[in-house]
């Protein structure tokens, strides 16, 4: 009898049930999409924050002091320790390798340009967009991945070539143009482009790493490595010294993508190195990220509240419209409990159906929103599905309770006479 | 003629007072249902106000956070020149409090072992504001106190003892006050107060680093003003900071916009459903009105006026609540309440009235088709 009542109610009131179901589906869609965005937005924004450039730097362990002002090194270039270029691909063998967006080695050397006889111009050897292999892994890295604000007028040189980029300001003072030649330490090189960065590089020559090594006279060396990694905002635990941690705490620290633990792992991967965070980038992105994440969390709560209200309003309206039915049932001797359980069963069925449709709709919504905003889709974890269904049922019940209570309390006489 | 028009006016006045009486009575007698409808409008208006207010305000809040990345504009002396003192004064007057300007002077000095080392003179109070990421153990306060980069510290004064530096043979004795760690070039430098630095080396500042607050347009306007006011120097934007900020802010805004649209549409649908339900619920009232001779226009006007009144009252209350919620979110997340944006109010008010009116359209056309007798019979 109970099942038949529910079945008939759905069969006979298709339009009304469809409306209520649509309201639930819509509310659940919004909730699903917002939960998806809220769980993923941190990661997405974190990757956008990588446009601030490298947040970690790897120096040689026995490093001497830098003596440079505005990018110009005053010390003789032969001074100082080096890292080995052969160790670079090991960065992609680290525990947090997938968080490494890119890295670029640098090897600065002072050179004499054109007619000048003093070596007072900085030439920096680096990777532009170099293919590297680690195990079976192939990846491309270099300044084009780490420094996205670098602009080249002309074209980027090939990493295996002997072509160079000339900084904007230097090009201006030399009268250098794209496609021309520049004499470095008496040798002539082709200039494929003029580089503009708004920083010290505007006064420098940027060359493939191999060329810089040749000028220094030390094949296979790099001075330091700039690493751009997606990190977790720093907290008190991140600042702990790994040496003082208990084994379990150490594992937890090691397996959290803090700037500190990634620096620690870089140090392990590159022999004789000292890695640390570039605080300007690493520290600030933590605060910016936590602000944006906090904002999105609050907005998600607001949207969950709004969708909950929409579902409640729809349920309240549908139940209120069926007072006469309630009156009839009560007149025939149905108790408050059986009336309420009928409505709750109907609500649960609606919530399940609406929740499923809404989950699908919300996934599509989140997918497209991600593609539109971040150029990469936001996927809803299937783990969320039962959670979303639970939320749908709870919200639908919560929205129905007040209306059901009123319907149950209603005097059947008035209801049947159509006065309410 | 005169009497006819007077009676018409009287009839008109009667008509209007009846109209308002019905509106008032509908609100008072059907308190429960009217309250539910009003609730829905208030909630929608609150959500909309809060989201719009946040959307407008969050940008300036986030920009303030982005200023933690430090200077977005640098003033550099042209080749072979230095910055004369009045450039800093002019820069500060152009900024007029909307940013921090910090002068830096650089020189290469030698330690007592004749090791070269970069020494910089600057204004410590301003640097503290500009570069909040500097991890400093203790800022220097007295004259001849120096802030040592962590790597420089281990080279010149590993135990924190006073040390001497030489610039072209001229010595200065300094007391380390603390160390600075940044992970970049600063770690290898020694910082002095600008005063100590200039009396020792005679080298004036060569760079002014500026953090200009505001939108990209405001920053660019400041750059132009600086270029005009002090043509003897070069003013450059720091592209690393400006471009990345633009990107991140753009994405955040877009996400917030998408969320706002979803929330506002949901709220509007909620209002639509509730108000439509409320009108359909009172079919009998309208059937009686019709049976008593009310015209279709009258009923339509009545419903529209009721909806508009609900929308307006809901918008007023919701606006107040929404401002409160936005302020709370601002306080909770950014530590400063979101500033109430009054320009949001007309948008919320019109939005609420339009949605309320829309919710009256469907029932009006439905009621038009129905014969009063059918409804009164309860069919």
Interface residues (C-beta under 8 A of the other chain):
Chain A: X23 X26 X27 X30 X33 X34 X37 X41 X44 X45 X48 X49 X51 X52 X53 X56 X57 X63 X65 X66 X67 X68 X69 X70 X74 X75 X147 X148 X149 X173 X196 X197 X198 X199 X276 X277 X278 X279 X280 X281 X282 X283 X284 X287 X288 X291 X292 X294 X295 X296 X298 X299 X300 X302 X303 X305 X306 X307 X309 X310 X313 X314 X316 X317 X320 X321 X365 X369 X372 X373 X374 X417 X418 X420
Chain B: X36 X40 X43 X47 X50 X51 X54 X58 X61 X62 X65 X66 X68 X69 X70 X76 X79 X106 X108 X115 X116 X117 X118 X131 X132 X133 X134 X135 X151 X152 X155 X181 X182 X183 X184 X185 X188 X206 X207 X236 X237 X238 X239 X240 X241 X243 X244 X247 X248 X251 X252 X254 X255 X256 X258 X259 X260 X262 X263 X266 X267 X269 X270 X273 X274 X276 X277 X280 X281 X284 X325 X329 X332 X333 X334 X378
